[in-house]
Amino acid sequence: MMRYFLLGPDKQISDAPVCENFNQRVDIRKLNPEQSWEIPSRVLVTLDPNEHTVFPDVVMVPVLMFSPEAWKVVEDYEPYLKTKEVVLLDQVNALTQVYFLPILTQLDCLAEQSPYDRVGGLLNEPVLYDEIPTLLSLFQISGMRTPHTIMRMDLMESLLCRNLYGVKMTEVRLLQREREGT
């Protein structure tokens, strides 16, 4: 059985980019295959001033984005996944960094047994039904207030083998969905 991981920000990166105007540039409600055409193919986003900003390979906040190096790996596993280009502008250090924002499939796979923080809208230890399509290596759990991104183990290993950083991962438990009448 394939293993999957919930992605989260690496809390050890204290100087990760903080987007100043992301929500004015990208309507995150439209980050889905059906509505993503309404978002420009390339977006310029300024960063909060920080002379120590570092640009990790994977950015999780405000949304999942991959550096070009990381995107090359993801693209090997998800060649048909659409993306938007996000250019982060660090005016303090006079730097720009391009990231790829994937338009992920939303999958209804969250099991009722998942411990869920109703106040914060976060999954503490996600439990998913094991009905995940075999070819899907990166997706989001549908029906959540905040994005919860899941990555298949083989893709995760490929990123880690290249020493790419910026993401924390928590393994998810898989359950078989009980069928009515069985």
HELIX and SHEET records of a PDB file:
HELIX    1   1 PHE A   22  ARG A   25  1                                   4    
HELIX    2   2 ILE A   28  LYS A   30  5                                   3    
HELIX    3   3 SER A   36  GLU A   38  5                                   3    
HELIX    4   4 PRO A   68  TYR A   77  1                                  10    
HELIX    5   5 MET A  153  CYS A  161  1                                   9    
SHEET    1   A 5 GLN A 106  LEU A 107  0                                        
SHEET    2   A 5 LEU A 138  ILE A 141  1                                        
SHEET    3   A 5 THR A 149  ARG A 152 -1                                        
SHEET    4   A 5 TYR A   4  PRO A   9 -1                                        
SHEET    5   A 5 VAL A 167  GLU A 171 -1                                        
SHEET    1   B 3 ARG A  42  THR A  46  0                                        
SHEET    2   B 3 THR A  83  ASP A  90  1                                        
SHEET    3   B 3 LEU A  95  PRO A 102 -1                                        
SHEET    1   C 2 VAL A  58  VAL A  59  0                                        
SHEET    2   C 2 MET A  65  PHE A  66 -1                                        
SHEET    1   D 2 TYR A 116  ASP A 117  0                                        
SHEET    2   D 2 LEU A 122  LEU A 123 -1                                        
SHEET    1   E 2 VAL A 127  TYR A 129  0                                        
SHEET    2   E 2 ARG A 173  LEU A 175  1                                        
END                                                                             
